[in-house]
Amino acid sequence: MTVTSPPTRTDAGDLSTFGYGQQLRRKIGGYGSFAAGFSFVSILTTVFQLFFFGFSFGGPAFFWTWPIVLAGQLLVALCFAELAARYPISGAIYQWSSRLGGRVWGWTAGWLMMVAQVVTLAGAAIALQVVLPPVWSGFQLVPGDSSLTSTSGAANAVVLGVLLLGVTTAINAIGVRLMSVVNSVGVTCELVGVTLLCIALFSHAERGPGVVLQTQGVEGHGYLWAFAVSGLMAAYVLVGFDSAGELSEETRDPRRTTPRTILRAVLVSGLGGALMLLATLMAASSVTDGSLGDPARGLPYVLTSRLGDTLGRVFLVDVAIAVSVCTLAIQTSATRMVFSMARDGVLPFSGGLSTVNRRTGTPVRASVVVALVAAALLLVNVGNAALFTTIASVCIMLLYLAYLMVTAPLLVRRLRGEVKPEQGRFSLGRWGIAVNALAVVWGAAMAINLGWPRAEVFDPAGGNLYLQWFAPLFLAGTLLVGALAYAVQARRPAEAPALAVAE
């Protein structure tokens, strides 16, 4: 894996070689690019939300699913880093897959990614309900129970989520410079929070690190199945690092910056998340009383019970900051995906969605549409919290499929000898085929694991067969709607430039 000195060329001139003009403003530096990828993953948000899920299936030993998933996602990130150096274009997944697998293949990957990003955006925004009311009861604007599964809690989640989406949309509309500053400050707060949280929990340890070897009495083949299910927690968390690539057209010197920040986002998230898991398992009052696997308690319960109510609330405020910048990062990423596809004229209403505000240099209309769709999805949670949770979970499968639709054609081109190291660009070199092949196997295995119709994952309450089989049904529905949209748009004259495929 090598990087050599790049040839001199302006970023705008570089972009023009792919047939695009410089419409977006290049205001993002190295730390801002890293923050974009790290905040999408947002370990402080997602580990807080999902710790109970992994523990409830795998017990303390579910910890080992984290390094396994991290290793697999690092393989994918290495492939993405190489592509980011070759194709520094907004709408990374769509652009990369189009150049590797053709327009229809790329459009499908972009469509899956776009749907997943918008739904994930709604899922991130709704997380405010989990952290704000416990900090101060005044955040429960709708009178009643603040639990996310209650009617009043679900309604309040919509209110908080819509307010947050309004703020993130305004930030995105004002300009990428403000977005980058806000995101970078938020990520700094998150990194400091993760560090202090781990120190606090390790200093209150009840047991040693050997706790990660406990399987709660389940052994043999029975535990392997539970272990595979518990691994979904890490799979849900360690995604979105490609967001740094989504902002390539707004990043200075993206061919050098973006590959590094993609890898850095994965590694920092992986290390921080592993320490959070270990610290929580060591500090918990008990690992056998059911508290850690309780959706209403989990990791937040460990904070308040071990660190005290006041300090616990301080950390919850930091989690709220992480949730906010996570929502901002996901919306920004989704907006760039919509913009990139609309610019090529492959989405309905492409003319409006690809419009860039001349004063701010941002795709304001695309940002507003993404926010409105996400806000509408929040309403699903009011009437059926189980359905909303299932939709949000299934969309992670769509992300893995979109990633696979990049790594698979990349492997095919490698085997044909069409991917060669280029001067000044990050390259996997002689490790390319091995890393890429493992990334494909990993991506396919995780997509199957995520979409497998397990009642205990998708329909824990029982009685709703459609929820258990929701993953394949939702995928089929998404592809069907996408095919109709593509067919309608295909009748119009093509607007996309000829695909430039780097060798």
Secondary structure, DSSP 8 states (H G I E B T S, - for coil): -B--------HHHHHHTTT----S---B-HHHHHHHHHHHH-HHHHHHHHHHHHHHHHGGGGGGHHHHHHHHHHHHHHHHHHHHHH---SSHHHHHHHHHH-HHHHHHHHHHHHHHHHHHHHHHHTTHHHHHHHH-GGG--SSS---TTSHHHHHHHHHHHHHHHHHHHHHHHH-HHHHHHHHHHHHHHHHHHHHHHHHHHHHT-SS-GGGGG--TT--HHHHHHHHHHHTHHHHHHS--TTHHHHTGGGBSSHHHHHHHHHHHHHHHHHHHHHHHHHHHHHH-S-SSSSSTT-TTSHHHHHHHHHH-HHHHHHHHHHHHHHHHHHHHHHHHHHHHHHHHHHHTT-STTHHHHT---TTT-S-HHHHHHHHHHHHHHHHHHHH-HHHHHHHHHHHHHHHHHHHHHHHHHHHHHHHTT-----TTS-B-GGGHHHHHHHHHHHHHHHHHHHHS--HHHH-TT---HHHHTHHHHHHHHHHHHHHHHHHHHHTS---S-------
